[in-house]
């Protein structure tokens, strides 16, 4: 499983509890694109929710909480 640099940015914001709208504003992308990145993370991390994605990423050592 390989995450893109943008997915890692989105993941870090997810870990902070950011909404798609906040992620979009922070990264200068559309809300649709933010939602796409979140969906991609859920798929790559085999997660069922945003919280689950962060938990999986932490267990894998992708992010430090």
N, C-alpha and C positions, 0 to 999 in steps of 0.2 A: 504494500500500500504506500503510495507516494502522494504527498499533498503538494500542491503548487504554492508558491510564495503568497499568492492572494488568498488561497484557502487557509493558510496559516494565520494570516491577518484576520480573516473572518472568524476563525476558531478562537483566537485570543479575545475578540470582542464578544463572542458567544460565552466564553468563560466569565466575562464581566456581567453577563445577563442582558446584553444589548439586543434590541429588537431589530428586525430587518430594516425598518425605517432609519434607525440610528446608525446601523452598519453602513447603509447606503450614504447617508450624509457624511459620516466620518471618512469613508473611503472615496467619496466623489463618484459614486456609481448609482445606477438606478435601483429602486427598490426591487424591481424584477430581477436584476442581476444579483443583488444580495440574496434574494430568495433562491436563485439558481445555485449560488455557491453553498448556501446552507444545505440544500438538497443533495448536492454532490458530496458534502462532508458526511451527511447521514448515511449515504450509500457506501462511501469508502470505508467508513468506520463501523459499518453494520450496526447502526444505532437506530433506535425507534423514536428518539426525541432529541431536542437540542441539548438537554441536560445529559442524556445518555451519551451523546457524541462527545461532550466535554469529559465525562467520566472515562469513556473508552480511550480517548486521546491521552488522558493523564496516566492511565494504567500502562499504556504503550510507551510512555515517556516522550510523547510528541510535545506536550506542554507541561509546565510545572505550575501547580496551583499553590 
